Amino acid sequence: MLTQKIKSVISKSVNKSVESELRSRAHEGYIQLSKAQEAVAKHHASQAKAAAAASTAKSTE
């Protein structure tokens, strides 16, 4: 019982600190992506752009 409570407290503390760090990095605009992550992001952006173009083309017909 006590170990579960300790685990819960530690988990909450770690989650809060990680969340805080992620928020501060996002706020600073300091999220560096690896080359692979950049490639994936670029690929997804191009797919989204193509899907948007296709949906607008269908709606104008």
N, C-alpha and C positions, 0 to 999 in steps of 0.2 A: 504494500500500500504506500509506504513512504517512498520507495524507489520510483513508483509511478508518478508520484507528486513531484519528485525531484526532476525526473525526466521531462515532465510537462513544463515545469518552470524553465528549465534549460532550453527546451525546444522553443518556447515562446520568446525567450530572450534572444536566441540565435536568429529566429525568424524576423524579429523586430530590427535587429542590427543589420541583417542582410537587406531587408526592405528599405531601411534608412539609407544604406549605401547605394542601392540601386536608384532610389529617388534622387539622391544628391548627384549621382553621375548623370542621370537623365536631365536633371535641371541644369547642370553645367554644359550639357551637350557633349560630354566626354565619354562617348561609348565608341570605342575603337572596334571595328569589325576586322576579322581576318579576311584574306583575299577570297577564301571560299564563301564566307558569309556575305561578302559584298557581291560576289557572283550570283548567289542564290537570291539576294534581295533585288538585284537588277533583273534577274530572270522573272521573278514574281511580279515586279513592277511592269515589265513588258507584257506579261500574260494578262494582267489586270487592264492594261491600256487596250490590248487587242479585244478583250471581252467587252469592254465598254464601247469600243467602236462597233463591234458586231451587234450589240444590243441597240445602239442608236440607229444603225442601218436598218435593222428589222422594224423598229418603231416608225421609221419614216416611210416604209413601204405601204 
